[in-house]
């Protein structure tokens, strides 16, 4: 996510593609990395990325944001 942020510097349009697993819990969409180790309920936050976090980042860095989810 930090690398993605740095690559958005000066961009007019941001595009994000995610293929993998995702879940929605309490209205929040979480993307799960292929190497995630969800061994207990406490590891969930550390092993997933919030779609809202990605959206917020893209909105802050570019005028146009495109997100493609294959989850």
C-alpha positions as CSV (number, residue, x, y, z in Angstrom):
1,X,0.0,0.0,0.0
2,X,2.9,2.4,0.7
3,X,4.4,1.7,-2.7
4,X,1.1,2.3,-4.3
5,X,0.8,5.6,-2.6
6,X,4.3,6.7,-3.7
7,X,3.4,5.8,-7.3
8,X,0.3,7.9,-7.3
9,X,2.3,11.1,-6.7
10,X,1.3,13.6,-9.5
11,X,-1.2,11.1,-11.1
12,X,-4.3,12.4,-12.7
13,X,-6.0,8.9,-12.6
14,X,-5.5,6.1,-10.1
15,X,-6.3,2.5,-11.0
16,X,-6.4,-0.4,-8.5
17,X,-6.9,-4.0,-9.4
18,X,-7.4,-6.8,-6.8
19,X,-7.9,-10.5,-7.5
20,X,-8.4,-12.6,-4.5
21,X,-10.6,-13.2,-1.5
22,X,-12.7,-10.6,0.3
23,X,-15.2,-10.4,3.1
24,X,-17.6,-7.8,4.4
25,X,-18.0,-7.5,8.1
26,X,-20.2,-4.9,9.7
27,X,-20.5,-3.0,6.4
28,X,-16.7,-2.9,5.9
29,X,-15.1,-4.6,2.9
30,X,-11.8,-6.3,3.6
31,X,-9.4,-7.7,1.0
32,X,-7.5,-10.8,2.1
33,X,-4.0,-11.4,0.7
34,X,-3.2,-14.8,-0.8
35,X,-0.6,-15.4,1.9
36,X,-2.7,-14.3,4.8
37,X,-2.6,-16.5,7.9
38,X,-5.9,-16.0,9.6
39,X,-5.1,-18.2,12.6
40,X,-7.3,-16.3,15.1
41,X,-9.7,-13.4,15.3
42,X,-6.9,-11.0,16.3
43,X,-4.8,-11.6,13.2
44,X,-7.7,-10.4,10.9
45,X,-6.9,-6.7,11.0
46,X,-3.2,-7.3,10.4
47,X,-3.7,-9.7,7.6
48,X,-6.3,-7.8,5.5
49,X,-6.6,-4.4,3.8
50,X,-9.7,-2.3,4.1
51,X,-11.2,-1.2,0.7
52,X,-12.0,2.1,2.3
53,X,-8.4,2.7,3.1
54,X,-7.5,2.2,-0.6
55,X,-10.4,4.4,-1.7
56,X,-9.3,7.2,0.7
57,X,-5.7,7.0,-0.5
58,X,-6.8,7.2,-4.2
59,X,-9.2,10.1,-3.6
60,X,-6.4,12.0,-1.8
61,X,-3.9,11.5,-4.6
62,X,-5.9,11.7,-7.9
63,X,-9.0,13.3,-9.5
64,X,-10.2,10.0,-11.0
65,X,-10.2,6.6,-9.2
66,X,-10.8,3.3,-10.8
67,X,-11.1,0.1,-8.7
68,X,-11.5,-3.4,-10.2
69,X,-12.3,-6.2,-7.7
70,X,-12.3,-9.8,-8.7
71,X,-13.1,-11.2,-5.3
